[in-house]
Amino acid sequence: MTLRADDVRLEEAALWVRHGAPPVMEHPHRHDDLELNLVHSGRLEYLFGGSTLRVGAGEVALFWGGTPHQLVDPGQVPTAVSWVHVPLTEVLGWALPTEHVAVLLRARPVVVPAADLARDVDAMFATWRRDVTAGGDTTVVMLEVQAFVRRLLGSDAAATHPGGGPDAQDGAGDSGPAARAAAMAQFVAEHYRSAISPSDVARAVHLSPSHAMTLFKRVVGTTLGTYIARCRVAEAQRLLITTDATTVEVGHAAGFTSQSSFYDTFRQICGCAPGDYRRALR
């Protein structure tokens, strides 16, 4: 069986707001946007790498779309959802605290009850959809979305995702620490299936390896090497769940250069061998 990198669909970054029933995705996709999901009724079932995520009615999910993700069929559950996408370049211009950017760059969404964030979140999302669809000036929409995201990232649920250290700086400007870390995370998301190293990531953002690794650890809270490994393991989990490829094929497709490194890294992160992981879920 041949596994291709284009099994993950890439979508163009853009500002948009939509409402309706969630589509079932045949393939995972990624996009360089901040994504907000508001579930009005029913539920969403996501596959992030090999981990599942359920977002129920009355909840808001927030995550960076650069992590490959896939909506799956939740069964006979009538569902209505609003989606908001904001390009990451716009988000970085908000000069969010570095610990908030760190939450966004992690491969696990933040899910918060909508009631904890505003009086009438449904009406707010409907207003954004109307204003964006009208094609006029979206300045007010962007300001309101920014305030909403700041409130969400400052909530108790988001606080369970620790970010940068006490000496971390805010992410203002295109060359700030948060922007550099985001550029590194994006490079990893696009290239982890190849034989990249932390030095390759540093070179891509025009930093020395030591500076890049220090900055990334400070902002995201994990090392570049660990981040690359987790992206590869998440892809391996997805392939083990959704395909019948052999573990040898899965390890190669996920970016591991040898079967021994695949097994060792997978067991270290998941606590079991790839074959045992597949059997347990099937």
HELIX and SHEET records of a PDB file:
HELIX    1   1 ALA A    5  ASP A    7  5                                   3    
HELIX    2   2 LEU A   88  LEU A   92  1                                   5    
HELIX    3   3 THR A   98  LEU A  105  1                                   8    
HELIX    4   4 ALA A  114  ASP A  116  5                                   3    
HELIX    5   5 VAL A  121  ALA A  134  1                                  14    
HELIX    6   6 THR A  139  LEU A  153  1                                  15    
HELIX    7   7 ALA A  158  THR A  160  5                                   3    
HELIX    8   8 PRO A  177  HIS A  191  1                                  15    
HELIX    9   9 PRO A  198  ALA A  204  1                                   7    
HELIX   10  10 PRO A  209  VAL A  220  1                                  12    
HELIX   11  11 LEU A  224  THR A  242  1                                  19    
HELIX   12  12 THR A  247  ALA A  253  1                                   7    
HELIX   13  13 GLN A  259  CYS A  270  1                                  12    
HELIX   14  14 PRO A  274  LEU A  281  1                                   8    
SHEET    1   A 2 ARG A   9  GLU A  11  0                                        
SHEET    2   A 2 HIS A  29  HIS A  31  1                                        
SHEET    1   B 5 TRP A  16  GLY A  20  0                                        
SHEET    2   B 5 ALA A  80  PRO A  87 -1                                        
SHEET    3   B 5 ASP A  33  SER A  41 -1                                        
SHEET    4   B 5 GLU A  59  TRP A  64 -1                                        
SHEET    5   B 5 VAL A 110  PRO A 113 -1                                        
SHEET    1   C 3 SER A  51  GLY A  56  0                                        
SHEET    2   C 3 ARG A  43  PHE A  48 -1                                        
SHEET    3   C 3 HIS A  69  VAL A  72 -1                                        
END                                                                             
